[in-house]
Amino acid sequence: MQPNLKKRAFALAGIAGAVALGGLMTSCTTVKPGKTVAGAPLTATPATIPAVGNEVEPPAAPREFRAAWVSTVANIDWPTKQNLTAAQQQAEAIAILDRAKALNMNAIVLQVRPSADAIYPSKLEPWTEYLNGTQGESPKPWYDPLKFWVTEAHARGLELHAWFNPYRARHATAKSPNVASHISRSNPAAVKSYGKFLWMDPGEASASKQTLDVILDVVRRYDVDGVHLDDYFYPYPIEAPGATGAEAAALDGTAAKTELDFPDQPSWNRYVQGGGRLDRANWRRDNVNRLIEEIYKGVHREKSWVRFGISPFGIARPDRRPPTISGFSQYDKLYADAELWLEKGWVDYFTPQLYWPISQTPQAYDVLLDYWLAQNAKGRHIWPGLFTSRIGAATKSYAPAEVLKQIQVTRERPAATGHVHFSMAAIMENREGIADQLKAVHYTAPALVPATPWLGNTAPGTPTVRAARAAGGVKLKLAAGRANAQYAIWSRHGDQWKFAVAPVSTTDFTVADDAKYGPASAVVVSGVDRLGIEGKRVSVPGVATK
């Protein structure tokens, strides 16, 4: 059993190798929320959308962010173990991407920086040991894993968001020594020991600059769709130098009796001696806040279409939380002022980790989701994190129905337009049938990622489409218009509309005849850009049946 090291003391082991896709099939539908009734069975969303009369204009495209985290730290998700060959690593990545595509998901959030190291070639930080077992060693034979993931994700019409741990410098389970290019050796004054971890001090300007430089380097060099930070700012508090399990305690609502303070005395003294007027807690929060603002602005200076998201701990700060909510305070312990980031609009999407059941009153999923939606004055995307890996755990496990209900509850709130599963391992292993149930109930058809108009709202160009009837369907020839990243494809079969999505690399696409409703009588195609903005729809000639 692999230790689960991104807060998830209850999640099970990583992927057991490349997983076959079984009998998963694609279908087409819209996303229609239903009312949740306690104890009532969930029903599958219809696979088709009724057309009205002789309409030739299809309905709005279904939109929902459907993603999963892929952890590299401790080999939780990928690669499943160290010292795999490049071909084996690639095969595991392909299995993950193929499963996501088959399930009608549309994004992967890939951990590219586990502990001030990298899964890609970098002049700023060394190769992570989670690839080859030794820090600083590249894959064998050499390849660029991040470039591979981006290329293969986009070929399947999936977004790839690069996930960075902002301050962790070494994990408790790390085995190989840190090499000379690691920040703990190249800039030891910026790194502190905390329990069994090494941690970059957010009060050291050079530490924050390192994180910012690393992120912007990836944005410049790779065609990623998003930049993603997790919940690790100042570390989860522990009691003693050798203690572990602080994150699990936070999830359980317990705390260390006597907390070991983070050893940032030198940077604090320097701040005070320089005339700083904030108290220590607010100074720590300010250190984090300034980095968040710099990342948000820096990412968009480099590439305006790359979205920036954060997945903080999911419980509200104590002075604002609903009266029924209690538990760990990231505001006071991690010095993460997550509410402020939303208020300032320093994120494009916000993924609070809501890792508790709906029925758990002190940390109820639906109450916390409503709280975060109420903080969202700038109208950013709210895509909560789901603890899907708790399915089948040894203790405090979820039934798959809990995850399905949480998705339904989220859909009932129009201002919440997606979700992210922790982690992909549970879906790859199909724990207690969760992958099958997601496909049958909630992911019956593809969906576009919700649009992000505050980063740009110019409609993309119109694709060129030609059609020809053939045995079994309509063959489309596609040519992209300006700024097209995907095609949205509607087809009418009898009195029903069906929806599909294809990446812009697609030149040939078949609209298959429907076994129940017959061949397509109309096809409508539009281009969608990197921000999810849909362009003019084209009614494809030569489709109508005689």
Secondary structure, 3 states (H helix, E strand, C coil): CCCCCCCCCCCCCCCCCCCCCCCCCCCCCCCCCCCCCCCCCCCCCCCCEECCCCCCCCCCCCECEEEEEECCHHHCCCCCCCCCCHHHHHHHHHHHHHHHHHCCCCEEEEEEECCCCECCCCCCCCECHHHHCCCCCCCCCCCCHHHHHHHHHHHCCCEEEEEECCCEEECCCCCCCCCCCCHHHHCHHHEEEECCEEEECCCCHHHHHHHHHHHHHHHHHCCCCEEEECCCCCCCCCCCCCCCCHHHHHHHCCCCCCCCCCCCHHHHHHHHHCCCCCCHHHHHHHHHHHHHHHHHHHHHHHCCCCEEEECCECCCCCCCCCCCCCCCCHHHHCCCCHHHHHHHCCCCEECCECCCCCCCHHHCHHHHHHHHHHCCCCCCEECCEECHHHECCCCCCECHHHHHHHHHHHHCCCCECEEEECCHHHHHCCHHHHHHHHHHHHCCCCCECCCCHHHCCCCCCCCEEEEEEECCEEEEEEECCCCCCEEEEEEEECCEEEEEEEECCCCEEEEECECCCECEEEEEEEEECCCCCECCCEECCCCCCC
